[in-house]
Amino acid sequence: MAVREEVYGYFIPSVTLIGIGAAKEIPGKIKALGGSKPLVVTDKGITGAGITKQITDLLEAAGMPCVVYDETIPNPTDKNVHDGVDIYKAEGCDSLITLGGGSSHDCGKGIGLVVANGGKIHDFEGVDQSTKPMPPYVAVNTTAGTASEMTRFCIITDTSRKVKMAIVDWRVTPGVALDDPLLMMGMPPALTAATGMDALTHAVEAYVSTIATPMTDSAAEKAIELIATHLRPAVANGQDIVAREGMCYAQYLAGMAFNNASLGHVHAMAHQLGGFYDLPHGECNAILLPHVERFNLIAKMDRFAKIAQLMGENTEGLSTRDAAELALTAIQNLSKDIGIPAGLIELGKRYGKEVKAEDIDTMTANAQKDACGLTNPRTPKDMDVAAIYKAAL
């Protein structure tokens, strides 16, 4: 390993609980952190599925009052955050529980930032812009993809600019992260597929990042291997508890990797599709992943060859280049097997959106400003990013 004259941080929650029945620990952990009346930040889907009531029942049984804010939307907005802040203050809350996938966690992190520091959520765009610690915070995950329950990332849509703001701040790392596969059993196949490919994107981008370290490599490699093993069965049968638990570990490990090695241009470009068209993040990542990594291939060919092996491809006797190409094939085959749309136009139609070629220049300009692109292993020009968008249509 070459010595680099840089200092690398490693960010992770103080406590992580993973396993069947872990949700029962929520009241005790809020109390241990100093909270007594949490705001539960979630969404209507989680409430409709009965999961919110499971958690509020646990809190009630422990004698802990709570308030529920379940207006979070996919690709949560600045309005979501400020509405949540108003409820937190009006109800006299003193702590946070986020319940759901990335949207709920991102919204809750945004609420915590504003509650603690004042101002508006826009003030925290960028890296480490906060000055005060978050309120006591437990993040309860219900999907196996974003790893937002354990990261220092918070992505909020600025509705005026139609841009996703990337907030990277060590203070938003939850005090306690909790992954209970029982809370994930009801995830439909399409959501299982999308969140699983989001996790794969995290692991791959972290693995080829310019600031990857041996610590992030170990997490990324195991995440890729687990996703290749467990994602197909989890999509095929949502009641497969072995696959669900395997994906809990996979997405968390992928989070450990990208939380510290950061990401790349897949995320930089996917953020624009989410901000511009309100398209689902995981599927945008899945569609862009093989196209961006084909551009990156020459920068990290040995690493892509390793990814192919981790995904179960037989690379024996192949050149490094041919083995690396198999990584892209493996990613595309996995996406196809679990029903990810073949391109962005097809994805847009699925959600009643029209992805337009004439918007590519604007999205390209915004993607080039996204902080996630700073650690991409190859630096693209504007024409390269535009070409990737076009290839992904």
N, C-alpha and C positions, 0 to 999 in steps of 0.2 A: 504494500500500500504506500503510495506516494505521500510524503508529508506536505501539508498545506498550511500556510501561515495565516490561518483564519480560526476564529472561535465559533463553534457550533452549539446552539442551544438544543435542549430536548424538553418539550412541553407535553404534559400529560396530566389528567386529573389526579388529585391526591389519593382518591379511592375509586376503584372500579369493581363493580359486582356483575358477574356474568353467570347465568345458569338458570335452570328451571326453578321458578318460585322466587326469584330475586326481588320481585316487586314488593314483597312483604316487608322489605327493609326500608321502604321510602320514609314512613313517618319517623322512624328512629334516626335516620340520617339527617333529615331536616332539623330535628331537635338538636342533634349533635353539632350541627353547624351554627346553631344559635337562632334558628327560625321558629316562629310559633303560629304564623298565619300566612301561608304561601299563596301566591297567585299561580294557578295552574294554567299554563299557556298551551293551547292545543288547537285543533280544528274541528269543523263540523263532522267530518268523516270519522274521526276518532270517537267523538261523542255519539254519533249515530250507531257505531259498531258496539257501543256499550263499554268501551275501554276506559273512558273518562270516569264513568260511575264506579268501575272497579277500583280506581285509584282514590276517588273521593270517599268511597266506602271505607277504604283502609285508613284514611286520614281521620274520618269521623269515629271509627272504632278506637282510634288512639287518642280521642279527645282533642283533635287538632282542627280548628275551623279553617276553611279555605275559600277562595273565590276562583271561579272559572272564567277565563277569557278564551273562547273557542272560535273567534272570528278570523284566525289566521288563514290566509289563502296560499295556494301554491305560488312560489316566487313572492314571498311576503314583501309588503311595501312599507314605505316610510309612514303611511297613514296607519297601517296595522300597529307599528311600533308605538306611535304617539297615542293612539287610542288605548293601547295596553297600559302605557304609562299613566294616563288619566285614571283608569280603573284602579291600578295599583295604589295610587295616592289617595283616591277617594275612599277606598275600602280599608285603608290603613294596613296594607300588607307589609310584611317585613322580609319576605324570602320568595324564591321562585322555584317552581317545578315546571320543566318543559316536557311535554308528552307528545310523542309522534315521531315524524321523520325530520328531515333537514329543515323544512319550512317552520315547524313549531319551534325547533331549537334556535334557528336563526332569529326568529321574531322575539323569543324570550331573551336571547343574548342582547338584542337591540334594546329591549325594555330595560334590562338591567344596567346597560351602559348609561342610558339617559337618566334613569332614577338616581344612579350613584353620582354622576358627573354633571347633570344639568345640560342645558342646551338642546340641540336637535341631533337626530341620529346621523345627519349629514356631516356633523362636525368630526366624526370618528372614522371617516373613510381614509384608508391608507393603513399604515403600520404603527401600532402602539401609540395611538393618539389619546387614550384615556389617561387620567391621573389618579383616579380613586378606584378602590376595589369594588367588585360586584357585590350585590346582596348575597346571603347564603343561597346556594344554587345546586339543585339536583336535576340532572338531565336523564329522562327515562325514554329509552329508544323503543320504537315499535316497528321499524323497518331495518333491513340489513343492507345498508348502502352508503349513506352519507357520512357516517361516523361523526356527525356534528355533535353528538352527545359527549364527545371527548376532545374536540378540537378548539383551537384559538381562532377559528375562522367564523365570520358572520357575513352572510350575503343578503343585502336588502335592496329592493328595487326602488330607485328614485323615480317617482311617477312623472315628475316634470321633465326629466331628461330621457326617460325610457331606457335607463341604464342600470345595470346591477352594480351597486357599490360593493367593493371588496373591502371588508373590515378585517384586518388581521391584528389581533391584540391578545397578548398573553393573559390579560386580566379576564377575558371572557371564557377562559377554560373552566368548565364546570368543576365545582368542588367534588362532586360525586357523579360518576357516570354509571348507568345501570342498563344492562341488556338481559331481558328475560325472554327466551324463545317462546314462552306461552303467550306473550302479548303479540307475537308475530304470526300465529297460526292462521289468523283470518285474512292475511294479506292475499289479495287476488293474484293470479298468475302474472298479469301484465305489470303490476306494481313490483312484484317479486323480481321479475326480469329487469325492469328499469333500475331499481335500486342496486341489484346485483352487479349490473354493468357499470354503474356509478362507482361501486367499490373497486371493480377491476381497473377502471380508469385511474382512480386514486393510486392504486398500487403500481401500475405501469408508469405513470408520470413521475411518481416519487423515485422509482427505480432508475429512471434515466435522467433524473434531475441533475443539474450542475452542482448542487450542494448535497447530494446523497452521501451518506456516511455508512460505515459498517453497521451501526445500530438501525438505521432506516432500511438498509438493504435486507437485513435479517427479517424484519417485519414484512417488507414488500414481497419477498420471495415466498414466505409462508402464506401470505394472503392470496397470491396468484395461484398457488398450488391448491389451497382450500376452495377457492372459487371455481376452479376447473373441475374439482371433485363434486362440489355440493350444489352449485347453482342450477344445473339442469334438473336434478331430483327435486329441489325446492319448488321450481316452477311447475313441474309435472304433478306433484302431490304436496299441497300446502300443509298437510297434516303429518308430513314426514319430520318427526321431531329431531332426528339425527341430522338431516339436511338443514333444518332451521337453526339448530345450535351451531353447526359447522359454519353457516353463513354469519352468525353472530360474531364468532371469533375472526372470520375472514375480514369482515368489514371493519372491525375494530383494529385489527393489525394493519389494514390498509390506511386507517386513520392515523395510527402511530407513525406510519411512514410519511404520509404527505403533510401531517401536522408539523413535521420537523424538516423534511426535505423540500416542502412546497410542491408545486404542480407544474403545469406547462401550458402550451397553447391549445390543448383540447379544452381545458376549462376557460381560458381567455376567450375562446371563440364561442363556446357553449353559453357563456354568460350573456353574450349579445343576443343570441337566439331567444333566451329566456326573457331578457329585458325588452326586446323588440316585438316579439310575437306571443309572449307568455307561454312558451312551449315548455314541456317538462324537462327538467335538467338531466335526469339520468338517461333518457332516450337520446337527447341531444349529444351527450357525451359518447354514448354507445355508437352513434352514427359517425361522429367525427373521429373517434379513436383510431381506426385503421388508416384513415387518410392523413391525419397529422403524423402518426408514427411512421408512415411510409416516407414522409418528408424528413423525419428525424433519423431514419435508418442508418445513414452513413456516419452519423455522429457517435452512435453507441451500438455498433453492429454486434459486438460480443455480448452485450446485455440483452439484445433482442434474441440472440441465439439461446441464451439461458432461459428467457421467457418461454420460448417454444418448448424447451424441455420441461419446464414447470407446468405447462399446460398439457403435457402428455404426448407431445409430438416426438417421433423417433428421428433424432438428428444424427444418428451414428453414420459415420462415413461421409457426411456432408461438409461442404465448405462452410466457413462462418457466414458468408453471404447467403447461401441457400438455407442454412439453419435459421438465420434471422428472418428470412422471408416467410418461413413456416409460422413464426409468431403472428404475423399479420393474418395468415390463413386461419390459424387457430382462433383468433379474436373474431374474425368474420363468421366462422362456422358456429361459434358459441352464440353470437347475436342472432344468427338465422335460426338456430335450433330453438331458441326461447321466444321467438316471435317479435324481435325488434324490427321496426320498419327498415326497408333497404336504403332509404334516402330521406332527405329533409322535406322534399315535396310530399312524399307519402306520409311522413309524420305530421306535417301540417294539415293534410286532409283528414287524418284520423281525429284531430282535435278541432276541426272546423276553422283552421287558420290557412292563410295563403302565404307561403314563403316565396318571396319575389327576388329574382336575379338582380333587379334594379336597386335593391336594398343592400347589396353586398359591399359596395364602396363605403357606406356609412358604418356597417357592422365591422368592416375591416379596420377602419380608422379607430373605432372604439376598442376593438380587440387588441390593437397594438399598444393601447394605453393601460390595459389590464395588468395588475400586478402579478397575476399568475404566470404570465408569459416570461417574466424575468429569469426564471430558472429552466426554461426550455433548453434542451441540449443543442439546438441549432437555432440561430437567429433568423427569422424569416423577414423578407422585405414585404411591403404592402402587396405587391403582385403575387407573392407566394401565398399569403393568407387568402387573398381573393380567389386564387386558383384552387385552394383546398375547399373553400366554401362551394365553389362551382362543382368540383368533383363529388362533393357530398350531396348535391341536390338530388 
